[in-house]
């Protein structure tokens, strides 16, 4: 077990003289069993039915059986979870224990044990070359095909005896798979729905609030990339999709968020993951911490997803979000499970077709797709009732009357302001695609330059925009437009522009922020000077957009520039 500090603590409610030291007077004690951070986040959802009841004290322990132990101590500390060592937990008697994993020597816990899935149902096989953590659960022999992890006798029994006293299922269809995998466990199964799915659905009325909290501007679309862990995951098998999403989707029109499984964060280290994704973070990728519920808010806020065989993909599909598969681990997905059916129903990302076109097709085909609706319905057969049914199960096992207030799913908390993805003072170089409209205006779409390649041909004739001070000579020496720093003390705009032209041999237009709000002063290499300003609504990055408009349409005193569907008027006063 990782050192949580619990091994040195005799937790107060468990002391023989607890009545002398405690403030509340709980009459039942529940043990929350943590396997790793992934199971811990699910466990907190499962324990929500105890909220508001001072008769129940919950303490936590960690089995020490996961390969992904990193982060557990920090997770517990950040949430102030009252924790005890695994050794202490095995020496105490509890009124109930709840676990969202099958790992560890759960058979040694002295309490009625409720076992629940740690994802969207039971959808994966555990690799057969992996030894069970206890060392005592032996795979059965013969011709019997294994069932999904969590529904198979290998992980539900010890020395021929069932371990859990109650096995939580989220959908009725899982009971038949349990019957095939461990028939003696069927009488202990309880269909209690999915608390995570219920919270997602309870959050849907507040979609706009989640979008605002995630920093989306009106009209922007959110693409969520969902990656589980392992070599067949999206990051493991197709990390280039992250690049493609940022490279091919116009940055003013789309935000891209990567929801990455905690086992990736804690298996490789958060620093390493951010280092691998650093070029994408500089280009605007949102990468929420793995120990938060930001991914839940993101699914509610999403316009599209691209995922793999992880639970988040199934949750997104169940919410009706249109999506694609960027990777899929057929070998680890349980046959005939909802995930298996989803893998057969969703289109794979094509390598040679613009991603925006593929997302548009997915969106057009999602509405009214009865096949996907049916697969999404397999996440839970007790929609919006999980809190109620879990509480009924828990209190019946503890032989304690339920609280009078109803148990209902609560919306996901609004994300706190996310940290800035870009920490560097220089904005990333961008390709700007300026196209004339039928009414003589411009439609401008911008894309990160560093992430491009020529496979999908989504940039027929762009111009390159970079900021003064760009360290990469690929962009600084070839940029068509340079966004210049303010003139130094005693330096005029023209003198500063001449310096820009000397230092950027490919530059034709140098643009400065004007003295008035939302204005721009631009110089061309042949000596021309233009002052322009936005009247009314200004676009995002007003100087950069104005500079691209002046480069694309050097003549005229007024032009309507549309960015991310927002038409903005750029005027050039005479003289």
N, C-alpha and C positions, 0 to 999 in steps of 0.2 A: 504494500500500500504506500502511496506517496506520503511524505511527511506533511500532514495537515496541521500538526500541532495537537491533534486530538488525542494522540497516545499519551500525552502528558496531563490530560484534563480528566478529572472525575466530574462529569457533567452534572450540574446542580440538581436537575429534576430526577436524576437516577440515584442520588445519594440516599443512604438509609435514613438520614435526618433531613430529607428534602423539605419537609413541612416547615422547618425552622428558617429556611433560606429563600424559598420561592415566594413570589408575589401572587400569581394566580394559583389555583388549586386544581390542576387537571386530574381527571379520574381515569383517563386512558392515555397510553403512550404508544406512538406509532414510529416505526423505523422506516426511514426513506433510504433505499439502497442505491448507491451510485456506482456505476461501472466505469464511465468516463464522462467527459463533458457532454457528449451527444446524449447519453442516457439521462444525464442530470437535467438538461433543459426540458426533456420530455417529462421527467419525474415531477418537475414543478407544475407542469400542466395537470398531471394526474392528482396532485395533492391540493389543488385549488378548492375542492369540495369541503375542506376542513376550515376554510377561511371564516372568521367570525365566531368560532366556537372555542371559548376558553377552557372547555372541559377536556380538550385534546392537546397534548404536547407532542410535537413532531421533532425527532432528532434524526441525524443523518450519519451514514457511514459509507465507506468506500471499500469495495471488495479487494482492490489491489490486483485484479485479474486481467486488466486490459493492457494491450500493447500501447495504448494511447493514454498513458497516465498524466502526461504533461498538461498543465492548465487546471487540474482539478482543485489544487489548493487555492489558486487565485480565484477560481469560480466560487468556491465556498466562502472565501474571505470577503469577496466583493458583495455577496448577498447576505452576509452575516448568518450563514446557516449554522445552527448548533450541531456540531459534529463530534462523534466519538470514534475511537479506533475500531478496526474490524475485530480485533481480539476482544475488546470490551463489548462490542455488539453481540458477539457469540457467547459471552458470559452472562448476558442479561435476558430476561423474559419480557416480551412486548405483547401488547394486545393486538397488534397488526403490523405487518411489514408490506411495503409496496416496492416493487422493482420493475423497471422498464427494460431490463436486460436479462438474459439467461446466464450471464457469465458469473463465475465465482462459485464458492461452495455454499450455495443458497440453502441446501438441505440441512445445514447446521444451524440455521436461524431458529430460535425458539419463539415462534409466532405464526399465526395463520398468514401465509404468504400469498399476496395477489400479484400475479405476473401479467404484465401488459406489454404490448409492442412499443418499440422506441421510434417508430416511424409510421407511415401511412399504411397500417395493416402489416401483413406478413407476405413479403414479395421476393425474398432472396434465399438462395442456398448459402450455407456456410461452406467455404471451401473444404473439401474432404481431406486435403493434405494438411489441414490445420488441426492441431491437437486441442481438444477441449481443455479449458483452463483448469478444471478440477483434476484432470488426469484419471477420473473414475467413470466417465460416461463413455461407454464403448459403442461405436457404431454397430448397428445390427447387420447381420450378414444375410445372404439369400438374395432373392430377386426383387424384393420390395424396393420401389423407387422412393428416394427421400422426398419428404415434403419441405416446405419453406422453413427456414430457421424460425423456431418458436412454436411450430406445429408438429415437430417430430419428436419421437420418443427419446432420441439421443440426448436432447436438451431438456426434456420435461421429467425425466426419471433419474433416479440414483439407486443402484443396486436393486432394480426392479420396482421401486416405490416412487409414486408421483411426488414431485417436489412442491409445486404450488397447490394451495388449497382452492384457489380460484384462478382461472385463466381467462383474461379479458380478451374478447374478440370485438372487432369494430363493425363487422358485418356478418350476417347470417351465412353467407357463402363460405366463410372460413371454417364453419363447424364441420362441413363435409370433408374439407382438407385435413382438419384435425382428426376426424374419424379414420382417415386413411393412415395418417402419420402416427397417431397414438390413441387408439380407440378407447383405452381405459380412462383417458382424460376428458372425454366428451361430457360426462355428467358434471364435471367441475367447470365447464366453460360457461361464461356469462357474456352475452352480447350487450355491450354497454356503449357502443358508438365511439367516436373519435373526438377527444376534447380539443385537439388542435384545429381540426376541420370546423368544429362548432365556433371557435373563436374567430377563425377567418371569416366565416359567414356572418357572425355578429358584427364584424368590422366593415362589411361592404357598404353600409349607408354612409360611412365616413371616408369614402375613397378620396375625395378632394382634399380632405384634411391630411391624409397620409401623403398625398402627392406634394402638397405644399411643404410638409415637414421634411420631405426628401429633397427639397430644393428644385422641384420641377416648375418651370415657368408655364403659364397658360399656353396651351397648344402643343407643348412638348410631349413626346411619347417616351415611355419607359420600357426598355427591353431588359428583362431579367435573365441572366445566364445562371443556370442551376447546375452545380457540380457536386456529385458525391465523391467518394475517395476511391483510390485504387487505379490500376493501369487502364481499366476500361471506362473510367469516368470521363467527363468532358475535358477536364484539365489534363488528365492522364493520357487520353487518346487524341485529343483535338484542341490543344491549347491555342492553336492558331485561330480558332473561332473567336476568341476574345479580341485578337488583333483585327480580324475581319469586321466584327461588329462596330468597333470604333473607327476603322478605316473607311467603311463603306456607308455608314449611316451618317447623314449630315449632322454635325455637332450642335447646331442651333435647334435642330428639330427632334433630336433623340438624346436621352441619357441612357447609359448602360450600367447596370449594377450586377456584380458577380456575387452570388450567394454560394459560398464555398463551405463544404462539409467541415465540421470541427476536426475530424481526423486528419485532414490535410494540414490545417493550421498547426495542430499539436504534434502531428507525425513528423513534419519537416521543420517546424518553427515559424512563427509569425514573421520574423525578420526575413527568413528565406523566401517565404511566399511573396511578401511585398517586394523583395528584390527581384524575383522572377517577373513580377507583374509591373515593375517600375515604369517601363515605357508606356504601359497602358494607363497607369495611374496619372502620369503626366498628361496623357491625352484626355483625361476626364473620367476614367473608370471609377465607379463607386464600389468600395470594397468594405462592407460592414464587418465589424468584429464578430467572431463566431459564437460568442457567448451572449448575444443579444437577440431580441425578437425583431430586429430590423427586417430580416428576411420575410417575416409574416406581413409586416406593413408593405413591403415591396411587392409581394404577390397580390395584395389587395389593390395596390396602385398601378400594377403592370398593365401595359397594352399588349405585350407579347412576351413569350419566353422561348429560350432555346436550352434544352436540358439533356439529361441522360436517364439512367435507370434509378435515380435517387428519389426519395419520397417527395422532395419539393416539386419535381416534375409532375407527379401524380396529383399533388395538392393544386398546382396551377391549373392542370387540365380540369380538375373537379370544380374549380371556380369559374370555368368557362373561358379562361384566357387562351387565345390562340397561340399555337407554338409549333416548334420543330424539334427534332432530335439531332444534337450535335455529336452524340456518341451513345452507345447502348451496349451493355454487357450481357449479351444473350446467355452466356455460359453461367452467369451467376444469378439470373432471374428465374424464379420458380415457374415451371410450366403451368399454364392456365390460371396464373395469378392475375389480378388486375394490372400489374405492371407489365406482364407478358402481353396482355391484350393491348395495352397502350402502345407498347413497342411495335406491334403490328399495325396500329391505326395511324400513328403520326408519321409524317414525311420526314426523311433525313435531309439535313442541310446539304445542298449540292455545292461542289467546290467551284464550279465555273458559271454560276448564275448569280447576278447581284443579290445580295442578302435582302435588301429592301423589297425586291420583287418577290422573293420567297416568303417574306413575312406578310406581304399583301395577299398572296394566295392563301396563306394559312388563315388570315383574318376573314377573307371572303368565304372560305369553306367551313369556318367554325360555327357560325350561327345556324342553328337548326340541325347540326350534325348529331343524329340520334345515336350513332355508334359511340362517339366520344361522350355524349351525355350519359349513356348507359355505363361506360367505364368509370366515369366520374362518380356515378351513384354507388359504385362498389366500395368507395372509401368508407362510407358509414351507412348502415341501415337503420340508425336511430338518430336522424339529424336533429341537432339542437337539444338533445336529451342526455348527452354524455355526463354532464355535471350531476344531473338528477340521478341517473342510473349508477354512476360510480359511488355517489354518496350513499345510496341505498345499500350497495354491496358492502362498503366499508363499515357502516354502522351496524349492519346485521352481523357481520363477522365480529365486531367488538361488543355486540350485545348492548348497544347504547341507543336510546331514542334519538332520531334525527332532529336537528334544529327545526324550528317552525318556519323560518324564512325559506323561500324557494331557492334552489340551487340552479342558477342560470349562467350561460356562457357570457363572459364579458368581452368587449372589444379589446383588441391589442392596443397597448399603450402607444401613444404617438412617439416616434423616434425623437430623441434629443437632437439638436443641431449636429449634423455630421461634420467630422473634421474635414478641412480642405484637402482635396486630392492633390492639388498642385502646391508644392512648397517652394518652387523656384521662382525668382523674380521675373524671369523671361517667359513669355507666353509661348507655347509650342508653335512651330512653323505650321502653316496651313495652306492647303490648296483651296482656292476659291473658284467655284464654277459659276460664272455670271452669264445668264442666258436672257436674251431679249424677249419681252412679252409682246403680245399682239397690240397692246395699247402704247407701245413705246417705252415701257418701263423695264425693270430688271428683276429677275428672280435669282437670288444669291444663295448658294449652298456651300458650306465650308467643311473641310475634312482634314484630320491630322496628317501632315505630310510624312512624318517618319514611319507611319504604319502602312503605307501604300505598297501595292504591287500591281502588276498589269493583268491579273488573271481575269477579273470580271468586267473590266472596261467601263466602270461607272464614272470615270473622269475623262471625257473626250478631249477637252481643250481648256484646262484650268490655268490660272496664274498663281504664282507662289508668293505668299505673304509671310514675312518673318519680322521679328522684333529686333531692333538694334541691340547688339550685345549677344545675339545668338552664337553659342560656342561651336556649333557644328558647321563646318565650312561648306558642307553640301547645300545648306540652305542660305547661309550668309552671303556666299559668293554668287549664287544663282537667283536670288529672290528678285521678282519683278517689282514688288512693293515692300518697302521697309517702314515699319512703324517706329518712328524715331523718338528718342528721349527728348525731354524739354531742353531748349538751348541752355548752355552753361551761362553763369553770371557774366555779363558783358558781351555775350554772343547773340547775334541776330538770328532770326529764323533762317534766312538765306545762308548765312555762314554755317549754321548747323547742318543745313541740307547739303551744302558742298562737302562737308566732312563725311556725311552719310554716303554720298556718291563715290567719294574716294575709297572708302572702306568696303563698299559693296559694288563690285564692278558690274554685276548684272542688273542692278537696280535702275528702274526707269522713273519710279515715283516714290518720293519720301513724304510721309504724312506725320503731322504733329497734332496733338490736342490743342484746339484753339483756346483763346482766353475766355470765351463765353461757353456756357454749358452746352454740351452736345454739338460742338462745332469742331471743324477740322481745317488746318492749314496745310496745303499740299504743294510740293514743288516737283517739276519734271526735270529730267537731265538736260533738256534743251533750254532751260532757263524760265519756263513757264511757272506761274504761281496762281493758285486758286484757293479761295476761302469758301467753305461750304458749311451749312448747318442744318440740323434736323428740325423741322417744324412739326409741332404736335408730338405724337408718340415717337420715341427714339428706339432703334433696334438694340439688341444686346451688342456689346462691344462697339459703341457708336463710331469711334474713330476708325477702327479696322474696317467696318462695313462701308463707311464713307470712302475710305481710301480705295477699296475694291471697286466701288461704284464709279469713282472718278477715273480709275484706270480703265475700266471697261467702256465707259461712255465719257470721253473727254470733253464733249461739246454739250451745249444746252444749259439753260439756267434753272431747270427743275426736272427732277426724275423721281418716279415712285419705285422704291426698292422694296421687294417683298422678301422677308427673311422668316423662316418657320411659319409661313402663313400670315405674317403680320405686315401689312403694307405701310411703309414709312416714306415721308416726303423729304427729299434732300434738295435744298435750294442753294444756288450759287449767286449771291448778290452781284449785280453789275459792278465792274471795276474792281 
